[in-house]
Amino acid sequence: AKEGLQLLRWEAAAERQQAAQSIVAVMQRFQVQMDVLAFAALCRSVQMVQGAFRSHQCRLLLCTLASEQMLQRQAAALMLQTAQRGRAARRELARRRARRDGLLLLSPGKHRAIRQIQRCGLRYLACCVLREAERCRWCKARTIQANWRGHRCRRQWEDEMFKWRQSRQQAASRLQSMVRAVDAKKQLRQGTLMRSAAAQWIQTAWRRHRAVRRCSELRQKQRQL
């Protein structure tokens, strides 16, 4: 009976443990689902915010482009109006000058002649301007060429001077070497002569000394005899 009761207790404890594990698994699954739902809601809200921000940016860009286009159109219209007013003012000024000078009373042939003369004068002025521009260009070209030739001549002269200085230094070093060699030879010859004279003097003194000793020995031998 005790063993059966203990077995029942073990089975009840195992069932309780299994139930507790099942409850924990269910709670974990529920928590995961809740986290997933919260993350999905957060993503939807972030997407909505991003969409609203992008739409706001697009509206601002469209407004900016529309305003820029409107400004460009206004500027173009203003330029056209200015050009038209200038053309009308120039025509009115020409008409008034013609009225002042009495050109309106001239015949069509004279008007054509006046226009031809004006064209010839303008052509002549244009030719003078082109000739002056060509002359200035040739003057500048000659100046540039003269500067370049001067630069090349200076460079060539500097190279030649450098070579001449090098050759002069080499010649000076050679002459100095030759002078030093001659001086060394003279000193060697003088030293040799002095040594030979000293050797001769020593030999002469030695021979004199030997001759004196020999003479003294011979005298002593003669006295002994």
C-alpha positions in Angstrom: 0.0 0.0 0.0 2.9 2.4 0.8 4.6 1.6 -2.4 1.3 2.2 -4.3 0.8 5.5 -2.5 4.3 6.6 -3.3 3.9 5.6 -6.9 0.7 7.7 -7.1 2.6 10.6 -5.5 5.3 10.3 -8.2 2.8 10.2 -11.0 1.0 13.2 -9.6 4.3 15.1 -9.3 5.2 14.1 -12.8 1.8 15.3 -14.1 2.1 18.6 -12.2 5.6 19.1 -13.6 4.4 18.3 -17.1 1.4 20.7 -16.7 3.7 23.4 -15.4 6.0 22.9 -18.5 3.0 23.1 -20.8 1.8 26.3 -19.1 5.3 27.8 -19.3 5.5 26.9 -23.0 2.0 28.4 -23.7 3.0 31.6 -21.8 6.3 31.8 -23.8 4.4 31.3 -27.1 1.9 33.9 -26.1 4.6 36.4 -25.1 6.4 35.8 -28.4 3.1 36.4 -30.3 2.5 39.6 -28.3 6.1 40.7 -29.1 5.6 39.9 -32.8 2.3 41.8 -32.9 3.9 44.8 -31.1 6.9 44.8 -33.5 4.5 44.6 -36.5 2.5 47.5 -35.1 5.7 49.5 -34.6 6.8 48.7 -38.1 3.4 49.8 -39.5 3.6 53.0 -37.5 7.2 53.7 -38.7 6.2 53.0 -42.3 3.2 55.4 -41.9 5.5 58.1 -40.5 8.1 57.5 -43.3 5.3 57.7 -45.9 4.0 60.9 -44.4 7.5 62.4 -44.3 8.2 61.4 -47.9 4.9 62.8 -49.1 5.7 66.0 -47.2 9.1 66.1 -48.8 7.6 65.5 -52.3 5.0 68.2 -51.8 7.8 70.6 -50.7 9.9 69.7 -53.7 7.0 70.1 -56.1 6.2 73.5 -54.5 9.9 74.5 -54.9 10.1 73.4 -58.5 6.8 75.1 -59.3 8.1 78.4 -57.7 11.4 78.1 -59.5 9.6 77.5 -62.8 7.3 80.4 -62.1 10.3 82.6 -61.3 12.1 81.5 -64.5 8.9 82.2 -66.5 8.7 85.6 -65.0 12.3 86.3 -65.7 11.9 85.2 -69.3 8.8 87.3 -69.7 10.6 90.3 -68.2 13.6 89.8 -70.6 11.2 89.5 -73.6 9.4 92.6 -72.5 12.7 94.5 -72.0 13.9 93.5 -75.4 10.6 94.5 -77.0 10.6 97.8 -75.3 14.2 98.4 -76.3 13.5 97.5 -79.9 10.4 99.9 -79.9 12.5 102.6 -78.3 15.3 102.2 -80.8 12.8 102.4 -83.7 11.1 105.4 -82.2 14.5 107.1 -81.7 15.6 106.3 -85.3 12.3 107.7 -86.6 12.7 110.9 -84.6 16.3 111.3 -85.7 15.2 110.8 -89.3 12.5 113.3 -88.8 15.0 115.7 -87.3 17.4 115.3 -90.1 14.7 115.4 -92.8 15.4 111.9 -94.0 11.7 111.1 -94.1 11.3 113.5 -97.0 13.9 111.6 -99.1 13.1 109.3 -101.9 13.4 105.5 -101.6 16.5 105.5 -103.9 18.2 108.0 -101.6 17.2 105.8 -98.6 18.8 102.8 -100.3 21.9 104.8 -101.1 22.2 106.0 -97.5 21.8 102.4 -96.2 24.5 101.3 -98.7 26.8 104.0 -97.5 26.1 103.0 -93.9 26.8 99.4 -94.7 30.1 100.3 -96.4 31.1 102.5 -93.5 30.3 99.7 -91.0 32.2 97.2 -93.1 35.2 99.6 -93.2 35.1 100.0 -89.5 34.9 96.2 -89.0 37.9 95.8 -91.3 39.8 98.4 -89.4 39.0 96.7 -86.1 40.0 93.3 -87.5 43.2 94.7 -88.9 44.0 96.3 -85.5 43.3 93.1 -83.7 45.5 91.2 -86.2 48.3 93.7 -85.7 48.0 93.4 -81.9 48.1 89.7 -82.2 51.2 89.7 -84.5 52.8 92.2 -82.1 52.1 89.9 -79.1 53.3 86.9 -81.1 56.6 88.7 -82.0 57.0 89.8 -78.4 56.5 86.2 -77.2 58.9 84.9 -79.8 61.5 87.5 -78.9 61.2 86.6 -75.2 61.5 82.9 -76.0 64.6 83.5 -78.2 66.1 85.7 -75.4 65.4 82.9 -72.9 67.0 80.3 -75.2 70.0 82.5 -75.8 70.4 83.2 -72.1 70.1 79.5 -71.4 72.7 78.7 -74.1 75.1 81.4 -72.9 74.7 80.1 -69.3 75.5 76.5 -70.5 78.5 77.7 -72.4 79.7 79.8 -69.5 79.3 76.8 -67.2 81.3 74.6 -69.6 84.0 77.3 -69.9 84.2 77.7 -66.1 84.5 73.9 -65.8 87.2 73.8 -68.5 89.1 76.7 -66.8 88.9 75.0 -63.4 90.1 71.7 -65.0 93.0 73.6 -66.7 93.8 75.4 -63.4 93.8 72.1 -61.5 96.0 70.5 -64.1 98.5 73.5 -63.9 98.4 73.3 -60.1 99.1 69.6 -60.3 102.0 70.2 -62.7 103.4 72.9 -60.5 103.2 70.7 -57.4 104.8 67.9 -59.3 107.7 70.1 -60.4 108.1 71.4 -56.9 108.1 67.9 -55.5 110.7 66.8 -58.1 112.9 69.8 -57.2 112.6 69.0 -53.5 113.4 65.3 -54.1 116.4 66.3 -56.2 117.6 68.7 -53.6 117.1 66.1 -50.9 118.9 63.5 -53.0 121.8 65.9 -53.6 122.0 66.8 -49.9 122.0 63.1 -48.9 124.7 62.2 -51.5 126.8 65.2 -50.3 126.3 64.2 -46.7 127.2 60.6 -47.6 130.4 61.8 -49.4 131.4 64.0 -46.5 130.8 61.2 -44.0 132.8 58.8 -46.2 135.6 61.3 -46.6 135.7 61.9 -42.9 135.7 58.2 -42.3 138.5 57.6 -44.8 140.5 60.5 -43.2 140.0 59.0 -39.8 141.2 55.6 -41.0 144.1 57.1 -42.8 145.1 59.0 -39.6 144.9 55.9 -37.5 146.9 53.9 -40.1 149.6 56.5 -40.2 149.8 56.6 -36.4 150.0 52.8 -36.3 152.8 52.8 -38.9 154.7 55.4 -37.0 154.5 53.4 -33.8 155.7 50.3 -35.6 158.6 52.3 -37.1 159.6 53.7 -33.7 159.5 50.2 -32.2 161.9 48.9 -34.9 
